[in-house]
Amino acid sequence: MKIGLNPKVIVSIVYVLAMFMVAMDGTVLNVALRTISEELGIPPAASSTLNVGYLVSLAVFLPVAGWLGDRWGTKRVFLSALALFTVSSALCATADQLSTLTFFRILQGAGGGLLTPVAMAMLFRTFPPQERAKVSRMLILPIALAPALGPIVSGLIVDQLSWRWIFYVNLPVGIPAVIFGMLYLKEHREQGAGRLDVPGWLLSAPGLALTMYALSQGPLRGWTSPLIIGAGLTGIILLTLLVVAELRTKQPLLDLRLLKDRLFRYSGLVSVCGAAGLLGMLYVFPLMYQNVLNATALETGLTTFPEALGLMIASQLVPWTYPRLGPRKLISMGLICTAVIFITLSQITVDTNPWFIRSLLFGVGIFLGQTVGAVQIASFAKIPPPSMGRASTWFTVQNRLGSAIGMALLSAVLAGVGTTTVTAAGTMEPNMLAYRLALLGAAAFLLIGLCFALKISDDDAAATIRKNSGQGLFRRQKKSPSLTQES
């Protein structure tokens, strides 16, 4: 006999478990790439196909996730994607050739591409706008903890066990999540989902895949490589045609008409800039810490871990700060403070106290964590439940592109300036200037996001600021019946 559980608790549990697994997978592999290439007998550069295959597959399936959830049911699609991700993780651990490992990584990417938008749609349909500040505690947890734990866990596993266990660790999370979801999740379908927008998918899948490929491989292969130029230009052309096609389609796969909502539009742009800045910093800083300050990989992982602690604390602060400050002030303050910290990080030297560096990264988590939480709460404030699947898909696509753009442009800064320099004695040494300029570039992304944050109106997000009980809520509901119905 099934235990009677609150539907909100059920959705929260499966959301956190699934997002934790996907978020950790994004960082756990990088530390092990050298070991994998040595064991499989392949050049280190060839191992990059493992990440490329994952990213391209994710880009292909991401646009269709929202429609699949609306048409075939969020429970069915979510659990299928979660099962695919879990099974393909186990298959990755058994691979003995680069080709088979890459294929299983492609399957993982398919599962990951479907998971995030459907999970977000489930979450925001379950929690009405006025409760989303509280649920932000769950939103931040997997985003905060998993990426920071990834390099540490991967380093320990590779040193003490085998690289294969970085994939096996997904099983104790994925299997219970699938079983729990099968037992307790409720199915949800949208009656007006309509048919699949085939032209939209045929344009978005290769367009996003080629763009992601160019952005991720440009720093490695060189931006002047004919392959990178060809992939990038083709991707941009396809995405341009996608915009034209989707605006003419009644029920588009990627609903660009959602951008007419000012709050969704500007919050999404802030999210893009925030993802570019944060992921760019988390890419550049470990390189600087190891190559310039001569730290080990484990020391670097432990030094960056306070950022995750700050994010977790921030997730507990958002339900208190969000309704008191409103999204405009909270997001703006978080971006300004984080940009200042990035600028400070760019000035550290070999003599800088490690605990001062850790305190700075802890501050990044505190300030940017509240920004991320506020953006996710505000973005969907005026999105009606029937549009939630397509809105979460668009929001996820933006974030993925923002992360790729941030890492690509900051990698270009490192490559353009040069990470090594020749001393007067004719010897090579790390070029600190390149890393400093890249960190300043990460700060610049946040300041661009600040320009968009200042265009956010707290009145547009009123449904997420109001309290959940009492006379005040009743009076506001009387004034804004449309928002009440959407909740």
Summary of the structure (lengths in Angstrom):
residues: 487
radius of gyration: 22.1
end to end distance: 31.5
largest distance: 77.3
contacts: 1793
relative contact order: 0.13
helix: 80%
strand: 1%
